[in-house]
Amino acid sequence: MMSQLLSKDVMLEPLSQLRELFGPWMAVHAAELSEEDRTRYEAQRACLDQIVAVYSSGSEEAQATVMVLMHEMQQHGQPPKELMKDLAPGLELEALMAEGADDGKDLPCSIM
C-alpha cells in the first residue's frame, strides 16, 4: 500500500505544485518568519527539490529514496498553512492538530 501512495503517478504533481509555491511564498513571508520557521521551511523546500528530482530521474531506487526524503521532510513539521490551503482547499489543518502538538511536528505527514 505504501508503494502505491508513494508512486510517481500519485505524488509527483502535488509535490511539484507545493515546490513551485514555496519560492514565491518564502519571498513574501521571509521577513516575518522566525529564524526557526525560516530554517524549517527551507529544509522542507530542499526535501521537495530532492524528491521531485528523484521522481524525475526515473531511478529504480526512487521509491526507497523518496521514502527517506519524505520522512526527513516530516521531521521538519508541517509546510506553511497557506500553501497547504492552496493545494488542498477545505482541508482544515487546525482540526488535525492535536492539542499541545509542536506546530504539527508530531502529526503524520500531510503530503503522504
N, C-alpha and C positions, 0 to 999 in steps of 0.2 A: 504494500500500500504506500509506504514512504517513497518508493521509487516512482510511483505514479504521480504523487504530489510534487516531487522534485523534478519531474520531467521537463525538458526544454519546452515542449508544447504548452505546458501549463504555466511555467514560471517566467519564461523569458520576457514576454510582453509586459506584465505588470512590474517586474523588476526594472526593465528598461525605462518604463514610464516614471517610476519612482526616481531612478537615477537622473533622468532628464530634468525632473522638477527640483532636485536637490540643489543644483548650482544656483539657479536664479533665487530660490528661497534663501539660501545662505547669503547671497549678495545683499538681499534686502534686510535680513534679520541679524546678521553677524554682530553688529554693534550693540544690539540689545541682549545678546545671549551672555550667560556667564561663561567663564573660561572652561568650566567643566562641561557644560552643554555643547559649546562650540567644539571641544575636543571629541566628545562623544559622537556628534553628528558628522564630523569629518571622518572619524573611524568608520561609521556606518556607510558613508559615501564611498570610502575606499573599498569596503567589502563589496558594495554593489558594483563598483567598477570591475573588480576581480571576478565576481560571479558572472556578469554579462560577458566578460572576455572569455571565461572558461566555456560557457554555453556556446559562444560564437566560434570557438576553436574546433568544436566537433570532436574533442578528445574522448578516447574510450574511458578514461578515468574521470570524466567530467562529473558524474553523479557523486562520486565519493568526495571529490574536491569541493563541489557545491555544498554538500552536507557539512563539511568542516567550516566553510566560509559562512554559511547560514548560522551555524552555532556561534561563530565568532561575532557575527553581526548582532545576534540575540543578546550576547553578553554586554553590548553597549546600550541596551534598553530599546524603547520604542522610538521610531522615527518621529519627527515633528508632527503634531496632531493635524496641522493644516494640510500637510502633504498626504496624510492618510485619508483625510476627508475628500481630497481631490480624487484619489484613486478608488475609494470605497464610500461613496455618498450613502449616508444613512447608517453607517457603522458607528456606533457610539462607543468610543474607546473608554470614556469615563465609566460607562456601565460595566466594562470588563475589568476595570482596575480594582483590585482588592484593596480594602481599607488598609492603609499602612504600607502599601507596596511602594518601593523606591522608584517612582517615576516609571513604573511598568517593567523594571528590570527583572522582576520575578514572574512575569507573565510569559505564556508561550509566545513564540514569535508570531507577530500579526501577519506576516507575509506567508508563512507556511500554513 
